[in-house]
């Protein structure tokens, strides 16, 4: 990770700016709002220490919170994702891939494994984010619909970015 430090700083800045300046302004009927800034957490190496993963997750989430005036909702969702990420990685990939220190991208994991990894991660993040934002179960099904549609849209954008960046 040290040798790729500059790459991760650029990725952090680009994803935060893309989320804040472009994607936060995209809303279809108030139901779909894509959140792709979590791609930063998804693409960190498997061998990153837990404290660093959680620290970077918090920094990413609080950066989005600062720009969007949300009181810690994104920070909570990203820290939860950072906490759950090692478990999700163990569910979807073999031990050899994780121990080699590979970065979890579409070329290293393959399409099927990366899709499972992305879907589980996005659902964990979005479920926490949307229910923390609603802060009630009064509109349970409407919030679930928003979460589902936003997750699908976010997953499509994340997969498209992988195909653009890591084309073979």
Backbone as ProteinMPNN parsed JSONL, in Angstrom:
{"seq_chain_A": "XXXXXXXXXXXXXXXXXXXXXXXXXXXXXXXXXXXXXXXXXXXXXXXXXXXXXXXXXXXXXXXXXXXXXXXXXXXXXXXXXXXXXXXXXXXXXXXXXXXXXXXXXXXXXXXXXXXXXXXXXXXXXXXXXXXXXXXXXXXXXXXXXXXXXXXXXXXXXXXXXXXXXXXX", "coords_chain_A": {"N_chain_A": [[0.826, -1.193, 0.0], [2.022, 1.188, 0.637], [3.655, 1.874, -1.561], [1.727, 2.511, -3.395], [0.55, 4.763, -2.43], [0.164, 7.415, -3.41], [-1.576, 6.916, -5.536], [-3.85, 6.07, -4.166], [-4.517, 8.375, -2.733], [-5.192, 10.131, -4.813], [-7.369, 8.69, -5.874], [-9.125, 8.819, -3.684], [-9.635, 11.615, -3.496], [-10.729, 12.141, -6.063], [-13.026, 10.473, -6.075], [-14.495, 11.516, -3.899], [-14.93, 14.163, -4.788], [-16.341, 13.643, -7.194], [-18.608, 12.426, -6.14], [-19.695, 14.46, -4.5], [-19.916, 16.762, -6.157], [-21.143, 15.901, -8.539], [-22.691, 13.375, -8.443], [-24.343, 13.617, -6.153], [-26.164, 15.417, -7.004], [-27.767, 14.087, -8.709], [-30.859, 12.788, -8.892], [-33.494, 10.666, -9.249], [-36.798, 10.95, -9.252], [-36.661, 11.226, -6.512], [-35.999, 8.775, -5.534], [-33.741, 7.402, -6.436], [-30.406, 7.669, -5.755], [-27.198, 7.65, -6.474], [-24.353, 6.281, -4.818], [-21.136, 6.212, -5.114], [-18.766, 6.639, -3.884], [-17.921, 4.793, -2.078], [-16.411, 3.026, -3.439], [-13.752, 3.509, -3.031], [-13.181, 2.283, -0.542], [-13.758, -0.326, -1.236], [-11.724, -0.942, -3.057], [-9.353, -0.951, -1.672], [-6.353, -2.664, -0.622], [-6.449, -6.2, 0.233], [-4.848, -6.877, 2.376], [-4.63, -4.747, 4.094], [-4.162, -3.227, 7.25], [-6.531, -3.56, 9.952], [-7.087, -1.321, 11.639], [-6.238, 0.798, 10.031], [-7.903, 0.527, 7.823], [-10.417, 1.032, 9.003], [-9.942, 3.647, 9.908], [-9.474, 5.041, 7.486], [-11.932, 4.583, 6.304], [-13.618, 6.018, 8.029], [-12.575, 8.613, 7.599], [-13.214, 8.974, 4.9], [-16.042, 8.84, 4.988], [-16.652, 10.983, 6.761], [-15.708, 13.087, 5.272], [-17.531, 13.185, 3.143], [-19.795, 13.713, 4.674], [-19.204, 16.301, 5.646], [-19.288, 17.861, 3.301], [-21.934, 17.497, 2.541], [-23.542, 18.25, 4.628], [-24.555, 16.366, 6.477], [-25.061, 14.84, 9.549], [-22.834, 12.852, 10.369], [-23.854, 10.525, 9.244], [-22.957, 9.326, 6.839], [-20.366, 8.754, 7.649], [-20.81, 6.846, 9.643], [-21.961, 4.8, 8.075], [-19.854, 4.175, 6.311], [-17.847, 3.351, 8.074], [-19.055, 1.096, 9.16], [-19.135, -0.449, 6.821], [-16.358, -0.68, 6.368], [-15.714, -2.192, 8.62], [-17.127, -4.562, 8.124], [-16.034, -5.427, 5.739], [-13.672, -7.246, 5.658], [-14.887, -9.699, 6.39], [-16.799, -9.981, 4.364], [-15.071, -10.221, 2.195], [-13.847, -12.676, 2.778], [-16.02, -14.335, 2.455], [-16.5, -14.314, -0.307], [-14.17, -14.846, -1.775], [-11.207, -16.811, -2.418], [-8.824, -18.059, -0.022], [-6.169, -17.853, -0.872], [-6.093, -15.689, -2.667], [-6.691, -13.549, -0.976], [-4.562, -13.65, 0.876], [-2.357, -13.134, -0.725], [-2.317, -10.456, -0.976], [-3.605, -9.053, -2.899], [-5.322, -6.484, -4.711], [-8.765, -5.916, -4.498], [-10.116, -6.034, -7.333], [-11.835, -6.136, -10.514], [-10.313, -7.617, -12.316], [-8.587, -9.148, -10.728], [-10.29, -10.662, -9.057], [-12.186, -11.719, -10.764], [-15.229, -11.625, -12.679], [-17.666, -12.682, -11.516], [-17.069, -13.09, -8.74], [-16.266, -10.488, -8.04], [-18.626, -9.139, -8.51], [-20.353, -10.274, -6.551], [-18.984, -9.433, -4.243], [-19.174, -6.649, -4.521], [-21.983, -6.258, -4.561], [-22.804, -7.232, -2.001], [-21.32, -5.479, -0.353], [-22.252, -2.921, -1.118], [-24.949, -3.166, -0.433], [-24.793, -3.477, 2.377], [-23.735, -0.96, 3.096], [-25.669, 0.844, 1.979], [-28.121, 0.037, 3.172], [-27.69, 0.656, 5.905], [-27.163, 3.415, 5.624], [-29.535, 4.563, 4.448], [-31.557, 3.842, 6.264], [-30.583, 5.001, 8.594], [-30.689, 7.622, 7.831], [-33.455, 7.977, 7.468], [-34.307, 7.338, 10.014], [-36.386, 6.025, 11.224], [-38.855, 3.44, 11.267], [-41.172, 3.951, 10.063], [-41.73, 4.602, 7.347], [-40.994, 2.132, 6.155], [-41.077, 0.41, 3.833], [-40.926, 2.201, 1.713], [-38.419, 3.318, 2.195], [-36.897, 1.014, 1.919], [-37.337, 0.525, -0.798], [-36.097, 2.823, -1.915], [-33.485, 2.283, -1.07], [-32.948, -0.141, -2.41], [-33.219, 0.573, -5.174], [-31.296, 2.62, -5.383], [-29.044, 1.141, -4.696], [-28.862, -0.687, -6.827], [-28.38, 1.077, -8.959], [-25.972, 2.236, -8.083], [-24.299, -0.034, -8.048], [-24.232, -0.69, -10.767], [-22.87, 1.561, -11.791], [-20.42, 1.308, -10.426], [-19.494, -1.164, -11.433], [-19.316, -0.482, -14.141], [-17.297, 1.439, -13.998], [-15.165, -0.198, -13.311], [-14.906, -1.771, -15.592], [-14.139, 0.178, -17.388], [-11.711, 1.162, -16.309], [-10.125, -1.169, -15.841], [-9.863, -2.546, -18.33], [-9.444, -5.357, -20.418]], "CA_chain_A": [[0.0, 0.0, 0.0], [2.892, 2.362, 0.707], [4.098, 2.25, -2.897], [0.578, 3.025, -4.13], [-0.04, 5.803, -1.594], [-0.278, 8.511, -4.271], [-2.74, 6.451, -6.298], [-5.018, 6.046, -3.285], [-4.886, 9.762, -2.434], [-5.895, 10.639, -5.998], [-8.659, 8.008, -5.947], [-9.936, 9.385, -2.61], [-10.052, 12.972, -3.874], [-11.597, 12.075, -7.255], [-14.322, 9.895, -5.712], [-15.23, 12.466, -3.057], [-15.387, 15.263, -5.644], [-17.376, 13.132, -8.102], [-19.828, 12.212, -5.356], [-20.252, 15.72, -3.995], [-20.226, 17.725, -7.213], [-21.943, 15.353, -9.638], [-23.668, 12.332, -8.13], [-25.334, 14.068, -5.176], [-27.155, 16.219, -7.716], [-28.573, 13.185, -9.53], [-31.933, 12.114, -8.173], [-34.62, 10.32, -10.099], [-38.036, 10.845, -8.473], [-36.349, 11.153, -5.095], [-35.792, 7.378, -5.15], [-32.419, 6.897, -6.803], [-29.275, 8.554, -5.533], [-26.041, 6.745, -6.467], [-23.224, 6.551, -3.928], [-20.013, 5.394, -5.568], [-17.556, 6.963, -3.143], [-17.493, 3.599, -1.341], [-15.457, 2.298, -4.276], [-12.441, 3.666, -2.39], [-13.045, 1.23, 0.467], [-13.781, -1.618, -1.917], [-10.494, -1.186, -3.812], [-8.16, -1.016, -0.815], [-5.81, -4.032, -0.629], [-6.978, -7.129, 1.227], [-3.951, -7.004, 3.528], [-4.563, -3.496, 4.85], [-4.484, -3.45, 8.672], [-7.896, -3.193, 10.324], [-7.169, 0.048, 12.161], [-6.088, 1.724, 8.913], [-9.139, 0.412, 7.042], [-11.475, 1.764, 9.713], [-9.589, 5.069, 9.901], [-9.726, 5.579, 6.144], [-13.387, 4.553, 6.107], [-14.162, 7.168, 8.756], [-12.152, 9.824, 6.905], [-14.025, 9.075, 3.686], [-17.423, 9.159, 5.349], [-16.766, 12.321, 7.345], [-15.505, 14.033, 4.165], [-18.828, 13.319, 2.473], [-20.693, 14.395, 5.622], [-18.873, 17.732, 5.698], [-19.76, 18.515, 2.081], [-23.374, 17.357, 2.347], [-24.234, 18.673, 5.851], [-25.226, 15.272, 7.168], [-24.327, 14.716, 10.822], [-22.196, 11.578, 10.66], [-24.546, 9.368, 8.668], [-22.044, 8.674, 5.897], [-19.24, 8.226, 8.424], [-21.281, 5.604, 10.257], [-22.152, 3.78, 7.044], [-18.568, 3.741, 5.776], [-17.142, 2.599, 9.119], [-19.687, -0.229, 9.167], [-18.63, -1.159, 5.644], [-14.966, -1.019, 6.637], [-15.708, -3.262, 9.611], [-17.673, -5.782, 7.525], [-15.317, -5.765, 4.511], [-12.892, -8.493, 5.712], [-15.811, -10.83, 6.39], [-17.364, -10.096, 3.023], [-13.997, -10.724, 1.329], [-13.68, -14.102, 3.045], [-17.18, -15.045, 1.91], [-16.577, -14.378, -1.763], [-12.933, -15.194, -2.472], [-10.395, -17.863, -1.816], [-7.815, -17.604, 0.932], [-4.926, -17.511, -1.587], [-6.215, -14.342, -3.227], [-6.637, -12.599, 0.137], [-3.233, -13.659, 1.486], [-1.373, -12.568, -1.645], [-2.336, -9.003, -0.859], [-4.163, -8.469, -4.113], [-6.38, -5.496, -4.566], [-10.007, -6.522, -4.967], [-10.717, -5.425, -8.518], [-12.513, -7.098, -11.373], [-9.343, -8.5, -12.962], [-8.034, -10.064, -9.729], [-11.31, -11.548, -8.503], [-13.101, -12.248, -11.769], [-16.492, -10.884, -12.692], [-18.664, -13.21, -10.584], [-16.667, -12.802, -7.357], [-16.303, -9.046, -7.816], [-20.036, -8.751, -8.445], [-20.837, -10.643, -5.214], [-18.294, -8.545, -3.305], [-19.753, -5.315, -4.68], [-23.392, -6.271, -4.164], [-22.883, -7.325, -0.536], [-20.78, -4.263, 0.246], [-23.166, -1.802, -1.381], [-26.164, -3.364, 0.367], [-24.472, -3.156, 3.781], [-23.603, 0.491, 3.194], [-26.907, 1.546, 1.673], [-29.149, -0.239, 4.179], [-27.406, 1.487, 7.077], [-27.257, 4.832, 5.269], [-30.909, 5.015, 4.228], [-32.353, 3.731, 7.489], [-30.089, 6.01, 9.536], [-31.2, 8.891, 7.331], [-34.893, 8.029, 7.769], [-34.322, 7.227, 11.467], [-37.628, 5.433, 11.712], [-39.351, 2.372, 10.422], [-42.499, 4.356, 9.622], [-41.787, 4.418, 5.897], [-40.067, 1.022, 5.972], [-41.028, -0.104, 2.462], [-40.44, 3.269, 0.843], [-36.969, 3.39, 2.418], [-36.335, -0.195, 1.308], [-37.358, 0.75, -2.245], [-35.014, 3.781, -2.193], [-32.222, 1.575, -0.859], [-32.786, -1.121, -3.486], [-32.985, 1.246, -6.455], [-29.998, 3.3, -5.311], [-28.014, 0.101, -4.708], [-28.734, -1.186, -8.202], [-27.746, 2.123, -9.756], [-24.586, 2.349, -7.622], [-23.58, -1.232, -8.496], [-24.01, -0.551, -12.209], [-21.815, 2.559, -11.993], [-19.155, 0.735, -9.939], [-19.052, -2.168, -12.413], [-18.906, 0.229, -15.357], [-15.984, 2.05, -13.753], [-14.172, -1.271, -13.346], [-14.686, -2.148, -16.987], [-13.417, 1.27, -18.049], [-10.353, 1.263, -15.777], [-9.38, -2.415, -15.941], [-10.241, -3.267, -19.543], [-8.429, -6.339, -20.867]], "C_chain_A": [[0.867, 1.252, 0.0], [3.313, 2.811, -0.685], [2.967, 2.84, -3.74], [-0.126, 4.161, -3.397], [-0.597, 6.959, -2.432], [-1.524, 8.153, -5.058], [-3.999, 6.482, -5.432], [-5.453, 7.452, -2.877], [-5.676, 10.355, -3.598], [-7.279, 10.009, -6.103], [-9.617, 8.569, -4.892], [-10.505, 10.738, -3.034], [-11.028, 12.938, -5.05], [-12.977, 11.529, -6.884], [-15.139, 10.831, -4.83], [-15.76, 13.619, -3.905], [-16.482, 14.817, -6.608], [-18.696, 12.938, -7.359], [-20.485, 13.533, -4.995], [-20.711, 16.635, -5.122], [-21.177, 17.196, -8.281], [-23.061, 14.451, -9.131], [-24.685, 12.734, -7.07], [-26.419, 14.927, -5.815], [-28.025, 15.383, -8.64], [-29.593, 12.52, -8.626], [-33.067, 11.899, -9.153], [-35.826, 10.071, -9.203], [-37.799, 10.781, -6.968], [-36.055, 9.744, -4.613], [-34.375, 6.89, -5.399], [-31.381, 7.985, -6.582], [-28.037, 7.672, -5.432], [-24.939, 7.224, -5.524], [-22.065, 5.656, -4.34], [-18.736, 5.703, -4.816], [-17.048, 5.767, -2.346], [-16.552, 2.721, -2.159], [-14.044, 2.406, -3.702], [-12.198, 2.556, -1.372], [-12.963, -0.135, -0.206], [-12.452, -1.952, -2.585], [-9.225, -1.145, -2.965], [-7.659, -2.461, -0.778], [-6.404, -4.895, 0.492], [-6.14, -7.149, 2.502], [-3.816, -5.722, 4.34], [-4.913, -3.783, 6.316], [-5.869, -2.905, 9.019], [-8.036, -1.765, 10.816], [-7.068, 1.077, 11.033], [-7.337, 1.711, 8.028], [-10.269, 1.191, 7.7], [-11.199, 3.266, 9.737], [-9.857, 5.724, 8.555], [-11.219, 5.591, 5.832], [-14.045, 5.742, 6.795], [-13.813, 8.467, 8.045], [-12.957, 10.048, 5.628], [-15.446, 9.503, 4.021], [-17.577, 10.56, 5.908], [-16.525, 13.392, 6.287], [-16.809, 14.259, 3.409], [-19.816, 14.045, 3.381], [-20.444, 15.894, 5.676], [-19.443, 18.46, 4.482], [-21.275, 18.468, 1.926], [-24.2, 17.761, 3.567], [-25.084, 17.562, 6.47], [-24.41, 14.96, 8.416], [-23.813, 13.302, 11.117], [-22.836, 10.353, 10.056], [-23.627, 8.61, 7.715], [-20.84, 8.079, 6.62], [-19.627, 6.906, 9.088], [-21.411, 4.479, 9.247], [-20.815, 3.279, 6.503], [-17.749, 2.974, 6.816], [-17.747, 1.199, 9.248], [-19.196, -1.058, 7.985], [-17.178, -1.571, 5.837], [-14.835, -2.161, 7.631], [-16.14, -4.595, 8.996], [-16.864, -6.284, 6.325], [-14.464, -7.029, 4.605], [-13.772, -9.748, 5.712], [-16.433, -11.063, 5.028], [-16.317, -10.666, 2.07], [-13.78, -12.218, 1.537], [-14.837, -14.92, 2.502], [-17.065, -15.279, 0.409], [-15.297, -14.833, -2.454], [-12.143, -16.244, -1.711], [-9.324, -17.243, -0.912], [-6.526, -17.188, 0.23], [-4.961, -16.088, -2.134], [-6.086, -13.297, -2.119], [-5.22, -12.515, 0.701], [-2.156, -13.092, 0.584], [-1.314, -11.055, -1.554], [-2.853, -8.321, -2.103], [-5.168, -7.381, -3.78], [-7.652, -6.093, -5.147], [-10.613, -5.763, -6.138], [-11.233, -6.527, -9.422], [-11.541, -8.044, -12.066], [-8.765, -9.515, -11.985], [-9.063, -11.091, -9.266], [-12.122, -12.27, -9.565], [-14.444, -11.565, -11.623], [-17.455, -11.372, -11.62], [-18.314, -12.877, -9.135], [-16.709, -11.306, -7.072], [-17.743, -8.55, -7.724], [-20.621, -9.077, -7.075], [-20.27, -9.706, -4.154], [-18.922, -7.15, -3.332], [-21.191, -5.269, -4.183], [-23.525, -6.324, -2.64], [-22.415, -6.037, 0.138], [-21.724, -3.079, 0.073], [-24.439, -1.954, -0.556], [-25.926, -3.052, 1.843], [-24.436, -1.64, 3.971], [-24.951, 1.181, 3.036], [-28.014, 1.276, 2.694], [-28.932, 0.61, 5.432], [-27.651, 2.958, 6.759], [-28.709, 5.298, 5.174], [-31.768, 4.895, 5.478], [-31.865, 4.688, 8.57], [-30.598, 7.39, 9.13], [-32.687, 9.039, 7.655], [-35.127, 8.034, 9.279], [-35.671, 6.813, 12.021], [-38.001, 4.295, 10.769], [-40.768, 2.689, 9.932], [-42.692, 4.17, 8.127], [-40.863, 3.285, 5.479], [-39.941, 0.611, 4.508], [-40.577, 0.952, 1.463], [-38.921, 3.412, 0.974], [-36.282, 2.182, 1.803], [-36.304, -0.064, -0.209], [-36.255, 1.724, -2.656], [-33.655, 3.099, -2.097], [-31.945, 0.612, -2.007], [-32.46, -0.452, -4.816], [-31.638, 1.968, -6.47], [-28.856, 2.296, -5.337], [-27.794, -0.424, -6.117], [-27.997, -0.176, -9.059], [-26.277, 2.283, -9.375], [-23.747, 1.169, -8.112], [-23.276, -1.149, -9.98], [-22.883, 0.443, -12.49], [-20.458, 2.014, -11.547], [-18.626, -0.296, -10.924], [-18.593, -1.509, -13.708], [-17.539, 0.872, -15.173], [-14.887, 0.996, -13.784], [-13.873, -1.707, -14.774], [-13.915, -1.07, -17.744], [-11.95, 1.305, -17.61], [-9.536, 0.01, -16.044], [-9.766, -3.211, -17.183], [-9.082, -4.164, -19.997], [-8.338, -6.323, -22.388]], "O_chain_A": [[0.485, 2.269, -0.578], [3.328, 4.01, -0.965], [3.219, 3.583, -4.689], [-1.272, 4.486, -3.708], [-1.709, 7.426, -2.183], [-2.421, 8.978, -5.23], [-5.073, 6.866, -5.894], [-6.646, 7.693, -2.694], [-6.703, 11.001, -3.395], [-8.256, 10.702, -6.387], [-10.797, 8.773, -5.178], [-11.71, 10.972, -2.939], [-12.043, 13.633, -5.032], [-13.991, 12.065, -7.331], [-16.354, 10.929, -4.997], [-16.918, 14.011, -3.758], [-17.452, 15.545, -6.815], [-19.766, 13.246, -7.884], [-21.692, 13.702, -5.165], [-21.79, 17.222, -5.041], [-21.938, 17.967, -8.866], [-24.238, 14.727, -9.359], [-25.806, 12.225, -7.091], [-27.477, 15.136, -5.221], [-28.927, 15.914, -9.288], [-29.237, 11.781, -7.708], [-33.537, 12.834, -9.802], [-35.862, 9.08, -8.473], [-38.668, 10.319, -6.229], [-35.879, 9.527, -3.415], [-33.864, 6.055, -4.652], [-31.468, 9.075, -7.148], [-27.837, 7.011, -4.414], [-24.638, 8.415, -5.449], [-22.011, 4.484, -3.965], [-17.707, 5.084, -5.086], [-15.875, 5.724, -1.974], [-15.961, 1.779, -1.63], [-13.234, 1.495, -3.87], [-11.123, 1.958, -1.349], [-12.187, -0.995, 0.211], [-12.086, -3.124, -2.672], [-8.126, -1.292, -3.502], [-8.459, -3.39, -0.891], [-6.801, -4.394, 1.544], [-6.663, -7.409, 3.585], [-2.945, -5.642, 5.206], [-5.867, -4.511, 6.587], [-6.318, -1.912, 8.446], [-8.988, -1.072, 10.458], [-7.736, 2.11, 11.074], [-7.774, 2.755, 7.545], [-10.994, 1.926, 7.03], [-12.123, 4.068, 9.6], [-10.402, 6.825, 8.488], [-11.712, 6.505, 5.172], [-14.919, 6.395, 6.224], [-14.671, 9.338, 7.901], [-13.336, 11.177, 5.314], [-15.985, 10.423, 3.406], [-18.531, 11.258, 5.567], [-17.074, 14.49, 6.385], [-17.149, 15.393, 3.074], [-20.582, 14.891, 2.92], [-21.393, 16.674, 5.745], [-20.011, 19.544, 4.613], [-21.846, 19.319, 1.244], [-25.424, 17.632, 3.552], [-26.201, 17.805, 6.928], [-23.188, 14.831, 8.339], [-24.314, 12.636, 12.024], [-22.398, 9.236, 10.331], [-23.534, 7.384, 7.783], [-20.35, 7.016, 6.24], [-18.843, 5.957, 9.087], [-21.023, 3.342, 9.518], [-20.659, 2.082, 6.26], [-17.031, 2.038, 6.464], [-17.017, 0.224, 9.427], [-18.879, -2.238, 8.139], [-16.806, -2.696, 5.503], [-13.947, -3.002, 7.501], [-15.574, -5.639, 9.318], [-16.996, -7.444, 5.935], [-14.526, -7.843, 3.684], [-13.419, -10.75, 5.091], [-16.578, -12.203, 4.588], [-16.638, -11.504, 1.228], [-13.551, -12.949, 0.574], [-14.655, -16.078, 2.126], [-17.485, -16.321, -0.093], [-15.344, -15.179, -3.634], [-12.384, -16.515, -0.534], [-8.98, -16.067, -1.033], [-5.851, -16.265, 0.685], [-3.965, -15.368, -2.067], [-5.437, -12.269, -2.311], [-4.731, -11.419, 0.974], [-1.135, -12.613, 1.077], [-0.351, -10.442, -2.013], [-2.573, -7.146, -2.338], [-5.777, -7.37, -2.71], [-7.603, -6.722, -6.204], [-11.515, -4.946, -5.958], [-11.082, -7.712, -9.123], [-11.913, -9.176, -12.377], [-8.478, -10.644, -12.382], [-8.734, -12.266, -9.103], [-12.69, -13.328, -9.294], [-14.759, -10.997, -10.577], [-18.011, -10.558, -10.882], [-19.177, -12.426, -8.382], [-17.136, -10.891, -5.995], [-18.042, -7.642, -6.948], [-21.316, -8.245, -6.492], [-20.994, -9.244, -3.272], [-19.167, -6.551, -2.285], [-21.574, -4.346, -3.465], [-24.277, -5.544, -2.056], [-23.04, -5.563, 1.086], [-21.962, -2.324, 1.016], [-24.955, -0.967, -0.032], [-26.77, -2.43, 2.488], [-25.042, -1.11, 4.902], [-25.33, 2.008, 3.865], [-28.765, 2.187, 3.045], [-29.872, 1.208, 5.955], [-28.279, 3.668, 7.545], [-29.07, 6.32, 5.757], [-32.617, 5.75, 5.729], [-32.665, 5.144, 9.387], [-30.9, 8.224, 9.983], [-33.128, 10.11, 8.07], [-36.061, 8.678, 9.757], [-36.053, 7.192, 13.129], [-37.524, 4.21, 9.637], [-41.475, 1.806, 9.447], [-43.713, 3.636, 7.693], [-40.05, 3.441, 4.568], [-38.831, 0.478, 3.993], [-39.918, 0.631, 0.474], [-38.223, 3.605, -0.022], [-35.202, 2.309, 1.226], [-35.342, -0.497, -0.844], [-35.551, 1.481, -3.637], [-32.782, 3.311, -2.939], [-30.827, 0.559, -2.519], [-31.529, -0.864, -5.507], [-30.922, 1.924, -7.47], [-27.811, 2.562, -5.931], [-26.652, -0.586, -6.548], [-27.087, -0.537, -9.805], [-25.427, 2.449, -10.25], [-22.609, 1.355, -8.543], [-22.177, -1.5, -10.408], [-22.033, 0.186, -13.342], [-19.452, 2.237, -12.221], [-17.431, -0.306, -11.223], [-17.6, -1.925, -14.304], [-16.713, 0.853, -16.087], [-13.781, 1.279, -14.244], [-12.724, -1.98, -15.121], [-13.128, -1.378, -18.638], [-11.055, 1.46, -18.44], [-8.372, 0.106, -16.432], [-9.974, -4.422, -17.101], [-7.915, -3.776, -19.96], [-7.549, -7.069, -22.966]]}, "name": "protein", "num_of_chains": 1, "seq": "XXXXXXXXXXXXXXXXXXXXXXXXXXXXXXXXXXXXXXXXXXXXXXXXXXXXXXXXXXXXXXXXXXXXXXXXXXXXXXXXXXXXXXXXXXXXXXXXXXXXXXXXXXXXXXXXXXXXXXXXXXXXXXXXXXXXXXXXXXXXXXXXXXXXXXXXXXXXXXXXXXXXXXXX"}
